[in-house]
Amino acid sequence: MKNRSVSSFEPKVIVESDPWQRFGCGPLVEPSAALIHRAIEAQASARPEAIAAQCQGQSITYGELNRQANRLAVNLIQRGVVAGDHVALFVERSIPMLVGMLAVLKVGAAYIPQHVGITPASQLRHIMTVARVRVVLTLSALAPAIPLTAAEQCIHLDEFIREESVASDELNICGETASPDSLCFVLFTSGTTGLPNGVRVTQRNVCNILLTTPGNLGMRPGWKVGQILNIAFDMAAWEVLGCLAHGATLLIRGKDIAQTAEQCDVLIATPSILATLDPARCRQVKVVALAGEPCPQPLADRWAAFCSFNNACGPTETTIVNTLQHYQGSGPLTIGKPTPNNTVYVLDESGQLCAPGEQGEMWAGGDCVTAGYLGNPELTAERYQPDPFLGDGRMMFRTRDLGRWTENGELEHLGRVDDQVKVRGFRVELDSVSAALEAAPNCERAVTLKLDSRQLVAFVYPASTNVDVARLYCEERLAYYCVPSLILAVDDIPLTSRGKVDKRLLLARALAHQAENTCTEQQVPA
């Protein structure tokens, strides 16, 4: 879809037959709280002795978590942190991380999560500069890796919470410290294509997905929710804040994801991470939610056979996910329908609504739409535009995802605009090629990439996949120019730190394989 200026979207006359009116509007539901930390405080008040989190043999109750967060909030205020500030949460998965997160929200500030040791020091410095950070929350072992200036203060959370809380710490921070429009956190993109951009996520955004059905995933007291994702990834907020707001117990993983997953009632992951787990050993899992990348049908079928399986979609800019399908193991796997108080528009290149079955680009509207990019008004103006359908000053976000409505009002994800490539002059959707390969027997996962202007390369997993059969399935389903020139069966699909397919590493493997074959051919005597 071509770039369009804000003024090019004219107000639309809404008629009953418009697809977005029939399909694209999520239900209108009032979240159970307006501020996510108030929901957590309510759990601490109702069940102070319940276990809020466990991590490698340690645990913390809801009462103690809230008291320590109150104590830290007072300390932050004493250091000059006020509502609207940004506080860096440069940590790793841990119980002290939760105290820091909750304390920042109590002050009315926004936390910026980054996993120290994974994020390069240069990116940490960039983030602190852009966000004008004055206080950094970290762990004592990680502090030496953080590039602080003399003007920046650092609190070691693990040392801070060693001091026991007292009765006065029961008092929650009161006053007008935050509103639904206040920022909750700022999530920086991975920065693989340059400097990362910070997405400004509000309290309204977060409460809208976590405190309504189906985004709450049925989380409740007595259930265990896995915390397995990189804390800088937006889906980690689904794990952490979603769990604590509903009184469940957060299981914070160590190095072994499987060990934690096997104890969970709720598992939130990317398809790539879920594919590394053995479902036979995860029978305690009651609910799975996937997002972040396309889900292979075989993977969905395997898990939907014994638990509630939810396939969701949404970029960081639309607050974790804004569409979700409860997939029950039969029928087409889609990304479902808009979540509560959200809208989705499938638009053609002229900005008009597409009819069911017509492919277009998905734009997101409603309460999921975040507050733009931190310190980057130009990019914000490019991707966030006035919503001509909802009006009243509402904004919509250009997801750059391709999709179409099915006849029963669900969304089919057809890949990214960026993944529509030209090969031999023809337009090819890479995800469609991968889906065709995944239809082959025993193929659990496929990833397709553009190798050069004339060739596609595909990787199929596991290594026992019959490449010739997979190629045949592709030939039967797609045009000849969509069939990869090279299909490699592999033992593993490499992942990024955020649990998604590492396409750069796969492309490097393909180029190395190609170079090795060329070298071998040159050595063969004539």
Buried (B, 14 or more C-beta within 10 A) or exposed (E): BEEBEEEEBEEBEEEEEBBBBEBBBBEEBEBBBBBBBBBBBBBBEEBBEBBBBBBEEEBBBBBBBBBBBBBBBBBBBEEEBEBEBBBBBBBBBBBBBBBBBBBBBBBBBBBBBBBBEBBEEEBBBBBBEBBEBBBBBBBEEBBEBBEBEEEBBBBBBBEBBEEEBEEEBBEBBEEEBBEBEBBBBBBBBBBEEEEBBBBBBBBBBBBBBBBBEBBBBBBEBEBBBBBBBBBBBBBBBBBBBBBBBBBBBBBBBEEEBEEBBBBBBBBBBBBBBBBBBEBEEBEEBBBBBBBBBBBBBBBBBBBBEBBBBBBBBBBBBBBBBBBBBBBEEEEEBBBBBBBBBBBBBBBBEEBEBBBBEEBBBBBBBBBBBBBBBBBBEEEBEBBBBBBBBBEEEBBBBBBBBBBBBBEEBBBBBBBBBEBBBEBEEEEBBBBBBBBBBBBBEEBBBBBBBBBEEEBBBBBBBBEEBBBEBBBEBBEEBBEEBBBBEBBBBBEEBBBBBBBBBBBEEBBEBBEEEBEEEEEEEEEEEE
